[in-house]
Structure formats: C-alpha cells, structure tokens
Amino acid sequence: MAVPMPPPPLTDRLLRSWLRCRRRAWLDRHGPAEARRWSAHRALALQDQLHSFQSLLPARPGHGEAACQRGDGGVVGLRLRGAGPGGLPLEAHPPLLLRVEAPSRWGGHGYRPVLVRQGRHLTREHRLVLALWGRLLASHQGAPVPQGLVLAGAGQQLQQEPFKLGPGLQQQLDEVLPRLALELEPGRQPPPLVNDRKKCTLCSWRGLCDQEASREGHLSEVSGIGGKRRDLLLSLGIASLPQLAASDPEGLASALEEHGEQHREVADQLVAQARVQAAGSPRRRLPGAALPELAGAGGLLLYDIESDPDARDDFLHGLLRLERAALQGPDPRQRASSSWPALAAAAQATYHPLLALQEQGEARLWRRLRTLLARYPDWPLLHYGETEAVGLLRLAERQGASEQERARLRRRLIDVHQRLKRHWLLPVNSYGLKAVASWLGFRWSQGGVDGARCLLWWRQWRQDRDRPGRPPRLAARPLERIFRYNRDDNLATWAVARWLLEQDDLAAASSQAPPKP
C-alpha cells in the first residue's frame, strides 16, 4: 500500500505572493513554469536589499548553522522549518539574521530577522512575513524572537525600524495560513483575476493573466477602469467588456451618479472605449488636426527621459532630430505627413543621448540641453506623457532659467499622449506608449525591455564602470543597451505622432473630395 506523500510546505515566498494576489500564489505552486517571466522589478528589489544589508553590516555575513554557532554578526542561508496550525508544514528562508545579545541554544547570543521594505510604509505583507520568520526562528534557536528589524534605503540614508512581533500578529498569521493551504490544495481552481490589475505589471505571471483577462473580457481590460470602478459596474450587473459595450451611456450615467458626479461624467467615455475595443477599430473623438504645430515646422525633436524614481534621478535625456523634406509651393495642403520621414527613415536620424552624471553636476547637463535646443529654436519638442515636460521645466527652474525662457519651453513641448487621448479612441487596454505603439505595429529592437530593465542596466553600469580589470567594452554594454532602448522609445513616439498626422491627412482629403453623384 502506497504511503501518501506529505503536502509540500507553505513557504514565506508563497505567503508573500498570496498576500499580494491570491492567484499569484496559486500559480507559484501549480502554474506552468514555461509561462513564468523573469522580472526586472524583482531583480531591482533584490539589488536594493543587498545594498541595504551592505550598509547595515560592516563585515560579510556568515552562512548557515555554523555561522549561528560562531555568533557571527549577520547570517544568511539558514533554512527554517516548523509546523503551523493543524500541523501545517512551514518553511522559510530569511534573507538576513542579525545577532542580538540574548541567550539561545547557541549561548549568550541569538538572532532576529531583517526585512528590507519596498515603498514608504510597512504593509500587511511585510508584517506577516516577519511574523513567520520570527516564529520559525524562535523554534530553531530555542529562544523567543520579540522583534524583527525593518530597513529602508541604503548608504547614509539607511533607515532602521525595530518591529514588535507580538501575539496579535501571530494570531493573524494563524488565521491566514490555513486559508493559504486550502487555496493551494491540488485540484482546486485558480482564484479569479484581481479587480485592479495595474500592479500586475510587476508580476512574473503577467502574460498568463493577460491572456485570461482577454479571453473572459475582464473589465480591467477596458482602459480607464480600475478596481473601484469595476466594483461599481459589477454592482450594476455589468461584468464584462461586451456587457459594458452594449450598455446605454445615459442609463449608465444615471446609475453611477449616486456614487459621485465624477463617475457620471466618465460613463459615456467608458462605454465608447468598450465599444471601440469590442469592434477592434479606432474612432475619432474630436475633429481638427491633433498636431497643428507641425504644419509649419521645418523639423522636430523627439524627447524621452530615463529615470531612477527612488533616487529622483533623471539620468538620461535622449533626443532624436527629425528634419522635414523641402516643401514645394505655398499650398498648406502640401504640408502633409508625406513630407515628414517615415519610420524607417527616422530610424537613421541623429540621436543625442545626454547623460546626467551626478558627479558632473546638473549645471553641465542643463548647458548641454540648452545648447542643443537653441540650435533648433523653432522646432517642436515631442514627448509621450508628462514626465519629460515636468522634468525639463523643473530642471530649467532649478538652474535659474528666466520665466520667459521657461515659457518658450512650455510652448515647444507637445505631449503626444495627451493629443492622442483628446482626439482618438483606440482598441487598446492602455494608452501607454508600449500598448499604443505595439498596436500600430512598432517593435522595440530589444525584446522584453521596459523601464525597470533599463534602470537595472543603469545601476549595473554605475557599479561596474570603475571596477578594476573590467574590459571597457563589457563595462560600456549596459549603457549601449540603455541608449538603444531610449532611442526606440523616441521612435515609438514618432510612430504614434506620424499615425496622427496620417489620419488628419485622410480626414482632410475626405472633406475635400467631391460628393458622389
């Protein structure tokens, strides 16, 4: 008679996943491994954790049980096992244990777990994971663990916050663990998709859940619907994209009005967006040219910034210079999209990457930007989203630019994202640059790259550039990838802008065509 296999243990990683998203924990246990994607966000979090630990400890930590017996100041690589409510098997791998002066089975010293916090506040996820570490560590060392330590930041900015692991927290953990075990039992269906899928961009299972959301017509697929709005629509019996597309806008506006005037105001837009996505074809919202500033321009600059938001560091300002073909004749109708370079020609245009190295100072970056912009004083400055306008104008203000100069900059800056949303509805679930440009057929030259991956490359380059014995070519490779990604973002912005110009040309030609007999 076969002996039944014991259930696999519940781990700290499964607990963390479940507290973020129940479906994510199920996929961690049962999902197809080939569908899981590498996440730059996780790599960045691990990098931040390492830097925080290095700031905390003056010496390299020891490893495993032997280091605990020696009484090393820090210990990594210790696997903790134990049992939870009802004998549930538990396992955890705290990333760091810090020595404390308190008796344990190892002598006059013991340990407490250390957690690096992402974000500004300690979350339920942080608290319960620390509670699990503390419980298993207390059993392992034969002594209580009354506190954990929470870190945030690194270097001189490192914040240290002791956190009490009291009985109330342990009770919460006892309530959560059986629910987690129940949902992970073999044969159970995966939990439903979360209401608000904005944070799914950070998850390694995003691709799999995106496919599911598209198949079932999940309301989160409609651009403009987050968790709260989805709950409101569900309460009205609207549970999918097709149902929203079939709704009466006036009736929906009246039903939403009791939840706030702001919901009534967007009802028509939500229904229109759902209908466009259901039909799979774009729809013009406003007549007239989306980019009238380009009608008389001899050229333009495309502008994109790469940033490290945690450090508040705009480390790259990339500009792509596009010249317009010579115009023939005075007729403004000849000033059409055909006189601007197609995407293939734009890919050969001059690219100007301006690095903002902190050791060189912000003033140097401003001088270089100012000089470049002054070469083309009448050219519009196209960007996608508000980041570039906000970043450039704040930089100018910090560097003492006059109000007159900043006003000139404001007049030159054109947000393609804003113009697109003002004039068009597209069959996309997001109006971000990646989604819109991809719908238009644009492809980034480096597959699977996003802003987080770019930031990871930046941090790697800063860490490796001065390493002794590092070949210059290898040291420069992350920087080359960053430039390539930034340049592609500028080209993607141009793909969207050129599509807007082409649609305006088609509308103008249609309005001037003679009526059919």
Disulfide bonds with the S-S distance in Angstrom:
none
